[in-house]
Amino acid sequence: MPKCLTTSTEANIIVRSTIDLAHNLGLSVCAEGVEDTEALAQLMAFGAETAQGYLFARPMPADDFIRMVQQPPDFTNLEGNT
């Protein structure tokens, strides 16, 4: 998620409108490319139900992913993952 999400009025309007459109069509929203907690908070405030991105995990081999989901990491310090 571009840093402009937390600083640009135009970006906020586009993102919020896109989330509203998805909800009006009966869809749920997964925000992609979330890299920091500020963007995550903004997206959740706009109504995104879920999120994914470098904030949570970097790309990894399938075996590492399986281990991660079998024993999820502690996300209490998300900024440490950036």
Backbone torsions as a table, in degrees:
resi	resn	phi	psi	omega
1	MET	NA	126.8	-179.5
2	PRO	-60.8	146.2	177.0
3	LYS	-59.0	-23.5	-177.8
4	CYS	-63.3	-16.8	178.8
5	LEU	-58.2	-36.4	-178.0
6	THR	-90.5	-3.9	-177.5
7	THR	-127.8	-17.9	-173.5
8	SER	-105.7	122.0	176.9
9	THR	-61.7	-41.9	-178.9
10	GLU	-63.4	-42.9	178.4
11	ALA	-63.0	-41.4	178.1
12	ASN	-60.5	-42.2	179.8
13	ILE	-63.3	-44.4	-179.3
14	ILE	-64.3	-46.9	-177.9
15	VAL	-65.6	-48.2	-179.8
16	ARG	-61.0	-41.8	179.7
17	SER	-64.2	-39.4	179.3
18	THR	-65.8	-42.9	177.4
19	ILE	-64.3	-44.0	177.6
20	ASP	-60.8	-41.8	178.8
21	LEU	-60.4	-46.8	179.1
22	ALA	-59.2	-45.5	179.6
23	HIS	-63.5	-40.1	178.6
24	ASN	-65.0	-23.5	176.5
25	LEU	-90.9	4.2	178.2
26	GLY	81.6	19.4	-178.4
27	LEU	-103.1	155.4	170.2
28	SER	-97.2	162.4	-172.7
29	VAL	-120.5	128.5	170.4
30	CYS	-112.3	112.1	178.3
31	ALA	-74.6	128.4	-178.6
32	GLU	-107.9	151.0	176.4
33	GLY	80.5	23.6	-179.0
34	VAL	-74.1	122.6	-175.7
35	GLU	-115.7	-14.5	180.0
36	ASP	-147.6	163.9	-175.5
37	THR	-68.9	-27.5	177.2
38	GLU	-63.9	-46.7	178.8
39	ALA	-64.3	-40.6	178.7
40	LEU	-60.3	-46.3	179.7
41	ALA	-61.3	-42.3	179.8
42	GLN	-64.1	-45.4	-179.3
43	LEU	-64.6	-39.8	177.6
44	MET	-66.7	-38.2	177.1
45	ALA	-64.0	-32.8	177.5
46	PHE	-75.6	-13.9	176.4
47	GLY	111.2	6.2	176.2
48	ALA	-64.4	131.8	-177.1
49	GLU	-80.7	-34.0	-179.2
50	THR	-139.5	169.7	179.6
51	ALA	-150.2	155.9	174.2
52	GLN	-145.3	158.8	178.7
53	GLY	151.7	-176.1	-177.1
54	TYR	-59.9	-23.9	177.7
55	LEU	-56.3	-35.8	-175.6
56	PHE	-94.9	-41.4	-179.7
57	ALA	-169.0	148.5	174.1
58	ARG	-85.6	162.9	174.1
59	PRO	-54.3	143.9	-176.2
60	MET	-150.4	159.9	175.5
61	PRO	-62.7	154.2	-177.0
62	ALA	-55.9	-41.3	-179.4
63	ASP	-62.2	-38.9	177.6
64	ASP	-66.3	-39.1	178.4
65	PHE	-62.6	-44.4	179.6
66	ILE	-59.6	-44.7	177.6
67	ARG	-61.9	-40.3	-178.8
68	MET	-63.3	-44.9	-177.3
69	VAL	-76.2	-22.2	176.1
70	GLN	-74.8	-30.5	177.4
71	GLN	-138.1	82.5	-173.8
72	PRO	-57.1	143.6	177.3
73	PRO	-72.0	165.7	177.2
74	ASP	-84.0	113.7	-179.0
75	PHE	-94.7	19.8	-178.9
76	THR	-69.6	-22.2	178.0
77	ASN	-119.4	66.8	-174.2
78	LEU	-62.7	-33.3	-178.2
79	GLU	-61.4	-25.2	179.3
80	GLY	-68.6	-12.7	-178.5
81	ASN	-92.7	-4.4	-176.5
82	THR	-84.2	NA	NA
